[in-house]
Amino acid sequence: MKRLGVIGGMGAAASSLFYEKIINNTNAAKDQDHIPMVILSDSQIPDRTAALLGTKAMREKVFKKLLKDAKTLKKADCTCMVMTCNTAHYFADKLEKKSGLKLYNMVRLASKKAAELCKKAKNDKVMLLATDGTIKTKVYQAELEKLGLKVVTPSAAVQKKVMHVIYDIVKAGKELKDSDWKLIDDAFKKSGAACGVLGCTELSIVKEKLGLSDKYIDAMDVLAKYCIEKLK
């Protein structure tokens, strides 16, 4: 039997939303119609953005935690895994290789979705909204550019606002308001991009709470639907 393993806790609310998305998007009439899952909510994984912008030792500490979790999931008879953190996908290929457990890659899946929307719109420009760590290590840019897309990233002022929403509001569990997103939304509209990739699972929560348009691609939503398709 196929069983999905989830390395979660990055952050906790995002992991909870992923599980909700799996449930809500599954056509189920009874418990047994849902896909088997093991959710490992490891809230003690160090901050991924801080690690990617920090030292080699900091990055190694994050990777060791991720690898330990992946091996735990494998021992729990999981046949594949996901990580509910876009920034952590910096370690994705290495984690899959070292753990021996298939990883459904959220970054690649979201990038393919962006390519589909761009082709439909006949516009190859994509705006990336993510953490400083994801943007500076080009985790998404590499995948999007492979697909022939042009990536636009926010100005310093707008990026600061993105980080504020991620860390000071969503991760901190504070109330999110439409006004918190206005500067970011204005920048997206002015960019001329066909779509915006929400490359942080905290931004998945923003889309859910504020009802953002479908021009914003929720990477975690794409991942959840893919998991259902592969495991049902």
C-alpha positions as CSV (number, residue, x, y, z in Angstrom):
1,M,0.0,0.0,0.0
2,K,1.3,3.5,-0.9
3,R,1.7,5.7,2.1
4,L,2.7,9.4,2.1
5,G,5.1,10.8,4.6
6,V,5.1,14.5,5.5
7,I,8.0,16.4,7.0
8,G,6.0,19.2,8.6
9,G,6.2,21.7,11.3
10,M,7.8,24.3,9.0
11,G,5.5,26.0,10.1
12,A,2.8,24.3,12.0
13,A,-0.1,26.2,10.5
14,A,1.1,25.5,7.0
15,S,1.4,21.8,7.7
16,S,-2.1,21.8,9.1
17,L,-3.4,23.5,5.9
18,F,-1.6,20.9,3.8
19,Y,-3.5,18.1,5.6
20,E,-6.8,20.1,5.1
21,K,-6.1,20.4,1.4
22,I,-5.5,16.7,1.1
23,I,-8.8,16.0,2.9
24,N,-10.9,18.6,1.1
25,N,-9.6,17.7,-2.4
26,T,-10.1,14.0,-2.0
27,N,-13.3,12.5,-3.4
28,A,-14.1,10.3,-0.3
29,A,-17.3,8.8,0.9
30,K,-15.7,7.0,3.8
31,D,-12.5,7.0,5.9
32,Q,-10.9,4.4,3.7
33,D,-11.1,6.5,0.6
34,H,-8.5,8.9,2.0
35,I,-4.8,8.4,1.3
36,P,-2.7,6.9,4.2
37,M,-0.4,9.5,5.6
38,V,2.2,9.8,8.3
39,I,2.7,13.5,9.4
40,L,5.9,14.2,11.3
41,S,5.6,17.7,12.6
42,D,9.2,18.6,13.5
43,S,8.9,22.1,14.9
44,Q,12.6,21.9,16.0
45,I,14.1,22.1,12.5
46,P,16.1,25.3,12.5
47,D,14.9,28.2,10.5
48,R,15.6,27.4,6.8
49,T,16.1,31.0,5.6
50,A,18.5,31.8,8.4
51,A,20.5,28.7,7.5
52,L,20.6,29.4,3.8
53,L,21.8,32.9,4.4
54,G,24.1,31.8,7.2
55,T,27.0,29.3,7.5
56,K,27.7,25.9,6.1
57,A,27.4,24.5,9.6
58,M,23.9,26.0,9.9
59,R,22.9,24.4,6.6
60,E,24.3,21.1,7.6
61,K,22.3,21.2,10.9
62,V,19.1,21.7,9.0
63,F,19.9,18.9,6.5
64,K,20.7,16.4,9.3
65,K,17.3,17.1,10.9
66,L,15.5,16.7,7.6
67,L,17.4,13.4,6.8
68,K,16.6,12.0,10.3
69,D,12.9,12.8,9.7
70,A,13.0,11.2,6.2
71,K,14.5,8.1,7.6
72,T,11.8,8.0,10.3
73,L,9.1,8.2,7.7
74,K,10.8,5.4,5.7
75,K,10.8,3.2,8.8
76,A,7.1,4.0,9.2
77,D,6.6,2.3,5.8
78,C,6.1,5.5,3.9
79,T,6.6,5.0,0.1
80,C,7.1,8.7,-0.7
81,M,7.4,12.0,1.1
82,V,6.8,15.7,0.9
83,M,8.1,18.7,2.8
84,T,5.6,21.5,3.6
85,C,8.3,24.2,3.3
86,N,9.5,25.7,0.0
87,T,12.7,27.0,1.4
88,A,13.7,23.5,2.6
89,H,13.6,22.4,-1.1
90,Y,17.2,23.7,-1.3
91,F,18.0,20.3,0.1
92,A,15.5,18.3,-1.9
93,D,17.6,16.4,-4.3
94,K,20.3,15.5,-1.7
95,L,17.6,14.5,0.8
96,E,15.9,12.2,-1.7
97,K,19.2,10.6,-2.6
98,K,20.5,10.1,1.0
99,S,17.2,8.9,2.4
100,G,16.2,6.6,-0.5
101,L,12.7,7.8,-0.2
102,K,10.9,9.4,-3.2
103,L,10.2,13.1,-2.7
104,Y,7.4,14.8,-4.5
105,N,9.0,18.1,-5.3
106,M,6.8,21.1,-4.6
107,V,9.0,23.6,-6.3
108,R,9.1,21.6,-9.6
109,L,5.4,21.0,-9.5
110,A,4.5,24.7,-8.9
111,S,7.0,25.7,-11.6
112,K,5.2,23.4,-14.1
113,K,1.9,24.9,-13.1
114,A,3.3,28.4,-13.7
115,A,4.5,27.3,-17.2
116,E,1.0,26.1,-18.0
117,L,-0.6,29.4,-17.0
118,C,2.0,31.4,-18.8
119,K,1.5,29.4,-22.0
120,K,-2.3,30.0,-21.8
121,A,-1.7,33.7,-21.2
122,K,1.0,33.9,-23.9
123,N,3.1,35.7,-21.4
124,D,6.4,34.2,-20.1
125,K,6.8,36.5,-17.1
126,V,6.4,35.1,-13.6
127,M,6.7,36.9,-10.3
128,L,8.2,35.0,-7.4
129,L,7.1,35.6,-3.9
130,A,9.1,33.7,-1.3
131,T,11.5,34.0,1.6
132,D,14.8,35.7,1.3
133,G,16.5,32.3,1.5
134,T,14.5,30.8,-1.4
135,I,15.1,33.9,-3.6
136,K,18.8,34.3,-2.9
137,T,19.6,30.6,-3.4
138,K,17.5,30.6,-6.6
139,V,15.7,27.5,-5.7
140,Y,12.7,28.5,-7.8
141,Q,14.5,30.6,-10.4
142,A,16.4,27.5,-11.6
143,E,13.3,25.5,-12.2
144,L,11.2,28.3,-13.7
145,E,14.0,29.3,-16.1
146,K,14.5,25.7,-17.3
147,L,10.9,26.0,-18.5
148,G,11.7,29.1,-20.5
149,L,10.1,31.5,-18.0
150,K,11.3,35.0,-17.0
151,V,11.4,35.4,-13.3
152,V,10.6,38.8,-11.6
153,T,11.4,39.2,-7.9
154,P,10.2,42.0,-5.6
155,S,12.0,45.2,-5.0
156,A,13.8,45.5,-1.6
157,A,10.9,47.3,-0.1
158,V,8.3,44.8,-1.3
159,Q,10.5,41.9,-0.3
160,K,10.8,43.3,3.2
161,K,7.0,43.4,3.3
162,V,6.8,39.8,2.1
163,M,9.1,38.7,4.9
164,H,7.0,40.7,7.4
165,V,3.8,38.9,6.4
166,I,5.5,35.5,6.5
167,Y,7.4,35.9,9.9
168,D,5.7,38.7,11.8
169,I,2.1,37.9,10.9
170,V,1.5,34.3,9.7
171,K,4.2,32.5,11.6
172,A,3.5,34.6,14.7
173,G,-0.2,33.7,14.5
174,K,-1.4,37.3,14.3
175,E,-4.4,38.5,12.4
176,L,-3.9,39.0,8.7
177,K,-5.6,41.9,7.0
178,D,-6.1,42.8,3.3
179,S,-4.0,45.9,3.9
180,D,-1.0,43.7,4.8
181,W,-1.0,42.4,1.2
182,K,-1.8,45.6,-0.7
183,L,1.8,46.7,-1.3
184,I,2.7,43.2,-2.6
185,D,-0.4,42.9,-4.7
186,D,0.2,46.3,-6.3
187,A,3.8,45.3,-7.1
188,F,2.5,42.1,-8.7
189,K,0.0,43.9,-10.9
190,K,2.6,46.5,-12.0
191,S,5.1,43.7,-12.8
192,G,3.1,42.6,-15.9
193,A,3.6,39.0,-14.9
194,A,1.1,36.4,-16.0
195,C,1.1,34.8,-12.6
196,G,2.7,35.0,-9.2
197,V,4.2,31.9,-7.5
198,L,3.5,31.8,-3.8
199,G,6.8,30.0,-3.0
200,C,6.4,29.9,0.8
201,T,3.8,27.8,2.6
202,E,2.9,30.7,4.9
203,L,1.8,32.5,1.7
204,S,-0.5,29.5,1.0
205,I,-2.2,30.6,4.2
206,V,-2.4,34.2,3.0
207,K,-4.1,33.0,-0.2
208,E,-6.6,31.0,1.8
209,K,-7.4,33.7,4.3
210,L,-7.5,36.7,1.8
211,G,-9.1,34.8,-1.1
212,L,-6.3,35.8,-3.5
213,S,-7.0,35.3,-7.2
214,D,-6.0,32.3,-9.2
215,K,-3.2,34.3,-10.8
216,Y,-1.4,33.5,-7.6
217,I,-0.2,29.9,-7.7
218,D,-0.3,28.3,-4.3
219,A,2.6,25.8,-4.5
220,M,1.3,23.8,-1.5
221,D,-2.2,23.4,-3.2
222,V,-0.5,22.1,-6.3
223,L,1.5,19.6,-4.2
224,A,-1.6,18.4,-2.3
225,K,-3.5,17.7,-5.5
226,Y,-0.6,15.9,-7.1
227,C,-0.2,13.7,-4.0
228,I,-3.9,12.7,-4.2
229,E,-3.5,12.0,-7.9
230,K,-0.5,9.8,-7.4
231,L,-1.7,7.9,-4.3
232,K,-5.4,7.3,-4.8
